[in-house]
Amino acid sequence: MTAEHHGRRRLSAFLTGLLAALLLAGCGSAGARTSATSGTSGTAATSGTSATTTAAGGGRTATSASATPASSSSAASRVPVPRGHPAAGPSGTTTVTITSQGRARTFLLDAPSGAGPHPLVLVFHGATDTAAHTVDETDFSTVAAERGWLVVYPQGVDDTWNEGAGNTPAHAAGVNDVLFTQQILRYVEAHFAVDRRRIAAVGESNGALLTELLGCRIASQLTLVVPVEGQLPVSVSPGCAPSRPVSVFEIHGTADASIPYGGGHFDGIGGGTTVLSAPASARRWATLDRCRTGSPSSRTSGSSTFTTYRGCGSGASVALDTIHGGTHEWTPGLGLLVAGQFRAHPARRPAATP
């Protein structure tokens, strides 16, 4: 706003108030057209986060927020950029600590070098698991290094998530993990150039149920949701109202003894909850995404049968990967499957800034 202040000083005193009013009237639309650095003096500048951080292992340097494409949302409606405290993390990642609801929360960040823009993948662990263990038991960091992805591994409260349906420790503590996710998105998008047509939320078990909730609540800020061994809860499904179609790639094993493929109640941390069957969960997303639900296509490859709904709104895709004999675990090669979804179904419209 330097030029505007300079202009005011040149105007006569009796026009100052009028000009200020006109400028305020235009600030909302101007903020929506500016980048995270140049147009959010009330967010990025006040957050106190540095525009450049170096990850453990060296060479992974964050890009200025000004490289991030602008969002269509107004600056006034955005989640503030949280102040981040980066430190060396496991397996070459960076541990970033932010404050959410007055509580210190952490996530692991695996960032590539280069200007980008970079696809972004959020990977949510299962209940009683950790972000650090998830780095080692999935192939996301390996695929990310090959393809220039940004990967974030958030850490749940008491190793659980509040997915809006169960009675997990995170739920009992009143944790808002939707807000936490939005804060992560704001932090990453303020420090790196993100490919807004390729932003995925991937989760397993309790983390999968959270990704289902994220698809319902913040669809405009994501382009792909990948729940692994965790369907839409029956208590969440009726109120699920995504603001726009979002691609969904459900993955579930038929021999899952923890969260049954056929749905129903399961006993999880804190008592569990009741979920739709995997096919019913995919059909529900097909309805929400305005797909042609009458006759989905089906093909079998190895131990997987892929059921795909076509003609979805805004170019989205809904698919179910039924793994015959599959158990309750992260799908091997999941990073490559997500890469295939990114390649086949990039969003027609870029994701919005939270």
Helices and strands as residue ranges (DSSP letters): H 2-10, H 13-33, H 44-47, G 65-67, G 75-77, E 85-88, G 90-92, E 94-100, E 103-110, E 118-124, H 131-137, H 140-147, E 150-154, H 169-172, H 177-191, E 194-204, H 206-217, G 219-221, E 224-228, G 237-239, E 247-253, E 264-266, G 269-271, E 273-275, H 278-288, E 292-301, E 304-310, G 313-315, E 318-323, H 334-344
